[in-house]
């Protein structure tokens, strides 16, 4: 009962955070785009952060911007993106536009000397990533802060997962994520090539980031990649589902499957076209190791460790880390006969951030470190500029391997 009450209370506090008084030197954020992601990613977390104030919004449709501002109690509505950037009272910009517009407006925001929290994927392709994240605008003294918003990395459960694995000895890692069919319409901006859409760019970009984090390095080669395209009549260059496999320098294999319009996965035949509901899952298998044990001569004790992370994308709602250790005692002679085998399983959850409340979300954890970086304080986690370049290089290579074009540098329309 206590676990259920803790679950309900934690999620209630995540949905309805306490509003706190704001400091006079608080970071004043403007939103580029009246997006669906801004409320959970910035607007809601800002309520409980004393140093963050969401003060302005701009959208291509002024009426939509006005309605958005009224709904979320944002005091200022600018009539254009550029007008928002030109506002001297704004310190930082949150960019959650279609990915095809990210590079243009991130560069303009940096030129306006604004700090930038940039939604993933950061840009359309690796060429744009190199130009943005290696820009001289970011290397001069007192330059603005730029952060790609991989919020899952800032949550304590992810850091706990990293402490439980040994990247050099990982033999396999598989990341799977699904969005149930019906959440994303087929006409959505994420299904338009000219706006740099696609599953690998959206949901799948998390899978790519996670594999890079787990192996703690970049892959040597994309071994295979395939996709499920859109139905007839829709953009043929868009992937609504994507699978891929990479070889990493330690010889380990990282693989992924992401589906942003997922159905099936059920054992009952009549449910094969039902929306698929499944928690994101990351499974990491290590190489077998021999451990010391007091055994008869001619025997050895081997252990293979597997770590499974359930719901790595939104762990503040619920998550669980399973640690499975497969023990085998066997003969060291030619037949390698197994004398005894058993599995030891333990479970880990990590909701609280250091001494903070357990109702913190991945987005609030990210926002805290964004503010800390700007104010030149220590951070719990950070996405380095070069990290974002490597991320887009891995995505581009996977698209090429699958026979799809990389996303275009200039969005049309």
C-alpha positions as CSV (number, residue, x, y, z in Angstrom):
1,X,0.0,0.0,0.0
2,X,2.8,2.4,0.8
3,X,4.4,1.8,-2.6
4,X,1.1,2.6,-4.3
5,X,0.6,5.8,-2.2
6,X,4.2,6.9,-3.0
7,X,3.5,6.3,-6.7
8,X,0.3,8.3,-6.6
9,X,1.8,11.2,-4.6
10,X,4.9,11.4,-6.7
11,X,3.0,11.6,-9.9
12,X,0.5,14.1,-8.5
13,X,3.4,16.4,-7.5
14,X,4.9,16.0,-10.9
15,X,1.7,16.9,-12.6
16,X,0.8,19.7,-10.2
17,X,4.1,21.1,-8.9
18,X,4.1,23.6,-6.0
19,X,4.6,27.2,-7.2
20,X,7.4,29.0,-5.5
21,X,8.4,32.7,-5.1
22,X,10.8,33.9,-7.8
23,X,14.2,35.5,-7.2
24,X,14.9,38.9,-8.6
25,X,17.8,37.6,-10.7
26,X,15.7,34.7,-12.1
27,X,16.4,33.4,-15.6
28,X,13.7,34.8,-18.0
29,X,12.8,32.3,-20.7
30,X,11.1,32.9,-24.0
31,X,9.4,30.1,-25.9
32,X,9.9,29.8,-29.7
33,X,6.8,28.0,-30.8
34,X,3.5,27.2,-29.0
35,X,4.5,23.6,-28.8
36,X,2.9,20.6,-27.0
37,X,6.2,19.7,-25.4
38,X,6.9,23.1,-23.7
39,X,4.3,22.6,-20.9
40,X,5.9,19.4,-19.4
41,X,9.5,20.4,-20.5
42,X,9.7,24.0,-19.3
43,X,6.4,25.7,-18.2
44,X,5.5,23.2,-15.5
45,X,9.0,22.7,-14.1
46,X,9.6,26.4,-14.0
47,X,6.7,26.8,-11.5
48,X,8.7,25.0,-8.8
49,X,12.1,26.6,-9.7
50,X,12.8,29.9,-7.9
51,X,15.3,31.0,-10.6
52,X,13.2,30.4,-13.7
53,X,10.4,32.6,-15.1
54,X,8.6,31.8,-18.4
55,X,7.9,35.4,-19.6
56,X,7.2,35.2,-23.4
57,X,6.1,33.1,-26.3
58,X,6.0,33.6,-30.1
59,X,4.4,31.4,-32.7
60,X,3.9,31.6,-36.5
61,X,0.1,32.0,-35.8
62,X,-0.4,35.1,-33.6
63,X,-3.9,33.9,-32.5
64,X,-2.5,30.6,-31.4
65,X,0.3,32.4,-29.5
66,X,-2.3,34.5,-27.7
67,X,-4.5,31.5,-26.8
68,X,-1.4,29.6,-25.6
69,X,-0.2,32.5,-23.5
70,X,-3.6,32.8,-21.9
71,X,-3.8,29.1,-21.1
72,X,-0.4,28.9,-19.5
73,X,-0.3,32.4,-18.0
74,X,2.6,33.7,-20.0
75,X,2.6,37.5,-19.8
76,X,4.2,38.5,-23.1
77,X,3.3,37.5,-26.6
78,X,5.6,38.5,-29.4
79,X,4.4,38.9,-33.0
80,X,7.4,37.0,-34.5
81,X,10.3,34.8,-33.5
82,X,12.7,37.6,-34.2
83,X,10.8,40.0,-32.1
84,X,11.2,37.6,-29.2
85,X,14.9,37.3,-29.8
86,X,15.3,41.1,-29.9
87,X,13.6,41.5,-26.5
88,X,16.4,42.6,-24.1
89,X,14.5,41.4,-21.0
90,X,14.7,37.7,-22.1
91,X,17.8,35.8,-21.0
92,X,17.2,32.3,-22.6
93,X,15.3,30.7,-25.4
94,X,13.6,27.3,-25.5
95,X,13.4,26.1,-29.1
96,X,10.7,23.4,-29.8
97,X,10.1,24.1,-33.4
98,X,10.0,21.4,-36.1
99,X,13.6,20.1,-36.4
100,X,14.0,21.6,-39.8
101,X,13.9,25.1,-38.2
102,X,16.2,24.3,-35.3
103,X,19.5,25.3,-36.8
104,X,18.3,28.7,-38.2
105,X,16.8,29.8,-35.0
106,X,19.4,28.4,-32.6
107,X,22.1,30.4,-34.5
108,X,19.9,33.5,-34.5
109,X,19.4,33.1,-30.7
110,X,23.1,32.7,-30.1
111,X,23.8,35.8,-32.2
112,X,21.2,37.7,-30.0
113,X,23.4,36.5,-27.0
114,X,20.6,34.3,-25.6
115,X,21.2,31.0,-23.9
116,X,19.5,28.2,-25.7
117,X,17.7,25.0,-24.5
118,X,17.3,23.2,-27.8
119,X,14.8,20.3,-28.2
120,X,16.1,17.1,-29.7
121,X,16.9,16.3,-32.4
122,X,19.2,19.4,-32.2
123,X,19.2,20.0,-36.0
124,X,18.5,18.2,-39.3
125,X,21.8,16.5,-40.0
126,X,25.4,16.2,-39.0
127,X,26.6,19.0,-41.2
128,X,24.3,21.5,-39.4
129,X,25.3,20.0,-36.0
130,X,29.0,20.7,-36.7
131,X,28.2,24.2,-37.8
132,X,26.1,24.9,-34.8
133,X,27.9,23.2,-31.9
134,X,31.4,24.2,-33.2
135,X,30.3,27.8,-33.9
136,X,32.7,30.6,-32.8
137,X,29.7,32.1,-31.1
138,X,30.1,29.4,-28.4
139,X,33.9,29.7,-27.9
140,X,34.3,33.4,-27.0
141,X,34.5,34.6,-23.4
142,X,31.1,34.9,-21.8
143,X,29.4,33.1,-24.7
144,X,25.8,31.8,-24.3
145,X,25.1,28.3,-23.0
146,X,23.6,25.8,-25.5
147,X,22.1,22.5,-24.4
148,X,20.4,19.8,-26.4
149,X,17.5,18.6,-24.3
150,X,18.1,14.9,-23.6
151,X,16.2,15.2,-20.4
152,X,16.5,11.5,-19.4
153,X,20.2,11.9,-18.8
154,X,19.7,14.3,-15.9
155,X,17.5,12.0,-13.8
156,X,19.2,10.1,-11.0
157,X,17.9,6.7,-12.2
158,X,19.9,7.1,-15.4
159,X,23.1,7.9,-13.5
160,X,22.4,4.9,-11.2
161,X,22.1,2.7,-14.3
162,X,25.5,3.9,-15.5
163,X,27.0,3.0,-12.2
164,X,25.8,-0.6,-12.5
165,X,27.4,-1.4,-15.9
166,X,30.9,-1.8,-17.3
167,X,31.0,-0.3,-20.8
168,X,34.2,-2.1,-21.8
169,X,32.7,-5.5,-21.1
170,X,29.3,-5.1,-22.6
171,X,28.6,-7.7,-25.3
172,X,25.1,-6.7,-26.2
173,X,22.8,-3.7,-25.6
174,X,19.3,-3.4,-27.0
175,X,17.0,-0.4,-26.7
176,X,13.3,-0.6,-27.6
177,X,10.7,2.2,-27.5
178,X,7.2,2.4,-28.8
179,X,4.5,5.1,-29.1
180,X,1.0,3.5,-29.5
181,X,-0.7,4.0,-32.8
182,X,-3.0,7.0,-32.8
183,X,-0.9,9.4,-30.7
184,X,0.9,10.8,-33.8
185,X,-1.3,11.5,-36.8
186,X,0.1,10.5,-40.2
187,X,0.0,14.2,-41.2
188,X,2.0,15.4,-38.2
189,X,5.1,17.5,-38.6
190,X,7.1,14.5,-37.5
191,X,5.9,12.7,-40.6
192,X,7.2,15.4,-43.0
193,X,10.6,15.0,-44.7
194,X,10.9,18.7,-45.5
195,X,10.6,19.5,-41.8
196,X,13.3,16.8,-40.9
197,X,10.8,14.4,-39.5
198,X,11.0,10.6,-39.1
199,X,11.0,8.1,-36.3
200,X,14.8,8.0,-36.0
201,X,14.8,11.8,-35.7
202,X,12.1,11.8,-33.0
203,X,11.5,8.8,-30.8
204,X,14.6,6.9,-32.2
205,X,17.0,9.7,-31.3
206,X,16.7,8.6,-27.7
207,X,17.6,5.0,-28.6
208,X,20.7,6.3,-30.4
209,X,21.7,8.5,-27.5
210,X,21.2,5.7,-25.0
211,X,23.4,3.3,-26.9
212,X,26.2,5.9,-27.1
213,X,25.8,6.5,-23.3
214,X,25.9,2.8,-22.5
215,X,29.0,2.0,-24.5
216,X,30.5,5.3,-23.5
217,X,32.0,5.8,-27.0
218,X,31.0,6.0,-30.7
219,X,30.3,3.0,-32.9
220,X,32.8,1.7,-35.4
221,X,30.2,0.8,-38.0
222,X,26.4,0.6,-38.6
223,X,26.0,-3.0,-39.5
224,X,22.4,-2.9,-40.6
225,X,19.4,-0.6,-40.6
226,X,15.9,-0.9,-41.9
227,X,12.6,1.0,-41.6
228,X,8.9,0.8,-42.1
229,X,7.7,3.6,-44.4
230,X,4.5,5.5,-44.5
231,X,1.3,4.2,-46.1
232,X,0.6,5.1,-49.8
233,X,-0.2,8.7,-50.2
234,X,2.1,9.9,-47.5
235,X,5.8,11.0,-47.5
236,X,7.8,8.1,-48.9
237,X,11.0,9.4,-47.3
238,X,9.7,9.1,-43.8
239,X,10.3,6.2,-41.4
240,X,7.5,5.6,-39.0
241,X,9.5,2.8,-37.4
242,X,13.3,2.1,-37.5
243,X,15.6,-0.7,-36.5
244,X,19.4,-0.6,-36.5
245,X,22.5,-2.4,-35.3
246,X,26.0,-1.1,-34.6
247,X,29.4,-2.6,-33.7
248,X,31.3,-0.7,-31.0
249,X,35.1,-0.6,-30.4
250,X,35.0,-3.3,-27.7
251,X,33.3,-5.7,-30.1
252,X,29.9,-5.3,-28.5
253,X,26.7,-5.0,-30.5
254,X,24.2,-2.2,-29.9
255,X,20.8,-2.5,-31.4
256,X,17.6,-0.5,-31.3
257,X,14.0,-0.6,-32.4
258,X,11.8,2.5,-32.3
259,X,8.2,2.8,-33.6
260,X,6.2,6.0,-33.3
261,X,3.0,4.5,-34.8
262,X,3.1,1.1,-33.1
263,X,0.5,-1.6,-33.0
264,X,0.4,-5.3,-32.3
265,X,2.8,-7.1,-29.9
266,X,-0.1,-9.1,-28.3
267,X,-0.5,-12.8,-28.1
268,X,-4.3,-12.6,-29.0
269,X,-4.7,-12.6,-32.8
270,X,-7.7,-10.2,-32.8
271,X,-5.5,-7.6,-31.0
272,X,-2.7,-7.5,-33.6
273,X,-3.8,-4.2,-35.0
274,X,-4.5,-2.6,-31.5
275,X,-2.2,0.2,-30.4
276,X,0.9,-1.2,-28.8
277,X,1.4,-0.3,-25.2
278,X,4.8,-1.2,-23.9
279,X,7.3,0.4,-21.5
280,X,10.6,1.6,-23.1
281,X,13.1,-1.2,-22.3
282,X,16.9,-1.2,-22.3
283,X,18.7,-4.6,-21.9
284,X,22.4,-4.7,-21.4
285,X,24.4,-8.0,-21.3
286,X,28.0,-8.2,-20.1
287,X,30.6,-10.7,-21.0
288,X,31.0,-13.7,-18.7
289,X,33.7,-13.3,-16.1
290,X,35.4,-15.8,-13.8
291,X,35.3,-15.0,-10.1
292,X,37.3,-16.4,-7.2
293,X,35.5,-19.1,-5.3
294,X,36.5,-22.0,-3.0
295,X,35.8,-24.9,-5.4
296,X,37.3,-28.4,-5.9
297,X,40.2,-28.6,-8.3
298,X,39.1,-28.6,-11.9
299,X,36.1,-26.3,-11.4
300,X,35.5,-22.6,-12.0
301,X,32.7,-20.1,-11.1
302,X,31.5,-17.9,-13.9
303,X,29.1,-15.0,-13.7
304,X,27.3,-13.1,-16.5
305,X,25.5,-9.9,-15.6
306,X,22.5,-8.5,-17.3
307,X,20.9,-5.2,-16.4
308,X,17.4,-4.2,-17.6
309,X,16.0,-0.6,-17.3
310,X,12.3,-0.4,-17.6
311,X,10.9,3.1,-18.7
312,X,14.2,4.9,-19.1
313,X,12.4,7.8,-21.0
314,X,10.0,8.9,-18.2
315,X,11.5,7.3,-15.1
316,X,9.9,9.9,-12.8
317,X,6.5,8.3,-13.5
318,X,7.7,4.8,-12.8
319,X,10.9,2.8,-13.5
320,X,12.7,-0.3,-12.4
321,X,16.2,-1.5,-12.9
322,X,16.6,-5.3,-12.8
323,X,20.0,-6.8,-12.1
324,X,20.3,-10.4,-13.1
325,X,23.5,-12.4,-12.3
326,X,23.7,-15.8,-14.0
327,X,26.1,-18.0,-12.0
328,X,27.6,-21.2,-13.4
329,X,29.9,-23.6,-11.8
330,X,31.5,-25.9,-14.4
331,X,34.3,-28.2,-15.1
332,X,37.5,-26.7,-16.6
333,X,38.2,-30.0,-18.5
334,X,37.4,-30.5,-22.1
335,X,33.7,-31.3,-21.7
336,X,33.1,-28.0,-19.7
337,X,30.3,-29.9,-17.8
338,X,28.0,-27.7,-15.8
339,X,28.0,-28.7,-12.2
340,X,25.5,-26.1,-10.9
341,X,23.8,-23.0,-12.2
342,X,21.5,-20.4,-10.6
343,X,20.3,-16.8,-11.1
344,X,20.4,-14.0,-8.5
345,X,18.1,-11.1,-9.1
346,X,17.8,-7.7,-7.5
347,X,15.8,-4.6,-8.2
348,X,16.8,-0.9,-7.9
349,X,14.7,2.3,-8.1
350,X,16.2,5.8,-7.9
351,X,13.7,8.7,-7.7
352,X,15.3,11.3,-5.5
353,X,18.1,13.6,-6.8
354,X,20.7,13.8,-4.1
355,X,18.9,15.5,-1.2
356,X,16.1,16.7,-3.4
357,X,12.4,15.6,-3.5
358,X,11.4,12.4,-5.1
359,X,8.8,14.3,-7.2
360,X,11.4,15.8,-9.4
361,X,10.8,15.1,-13.1
362,X,13.5,14.5,-15.8
363,X,12.6,17.9,-17.2
364,X,13.0,19.7,-13.9
365,X,16.3,18.0,-13.3
366,X,17.4,19.2,-16.8
367,X,16.2,22.7,-16.1
368,X,18.1,22.9,-12.8
369,X,21.4,22.1,-14.5
370,X,20.6,24.5,-17.4
371,X,20.3,27.2,-14.8
372,X,23.3,26.0,-12.9
373,X,25.5,26.1,-16.0
374,X,24.4,29.6,-16.9
375,X,25.1,30.7,-13.4
376,X,28.5,29.0,-13.4
377,X,27.6,26.5,-10.7
378,X,28.5,22.7,-10.6
379,X,26.1,20.5,-12.6
380,X,24.8,17.0,-12.0
381,X,24.9,16.1,-15.7
382,X,25.6,17.8,-19.0
383,X,25.4,17.1,-22.8
384,X,28.6,18.4,-24.2
385,X,28.6,20.3,-27.5
386,X,30.7,17.7,-29.3
387,X,28.3,15.0,-28.0
388,X,25.5,16.6,-30.0
389,X,27.6,16.5,-33.2
390,X,28.4,12.8,-32.7
391,X,24.7,12.1,-32.1
392,X,23.7,13.5,-35.5
393,X,26.6,11.7,-37.2
394,X,25.3,8.3,-35.9
395,X,21.7,9.2,-37.1
396,X,22.9,10.2,-40.6
397,X,24.9,7.0,-41.0
398,X,21.9,4.9,-40.0
399,X,19.7,6.7,-42.5
400,X,22.3,6.1,-45.2
401,X,22.6,2.4,-44.3
402,X,18.8,2.0,-44.5
403,X,18.7,3.6,-47.9
404,X,16.9,6.8,-46.8
405,X,18.2,10.3,-47.5
406,X,19.5,12.3,-44.6
407,X,17.2,15.1,-43.5
408,X,17.5,18.3,-45.6
409,X,19.3,21.4,-44.3
410,X,16.6,23.9,-45.3
411,X,13.0,23.2,-44.5
412,X,10.6,24.1,-47.2
413,X,7.1,25.5,-46.8
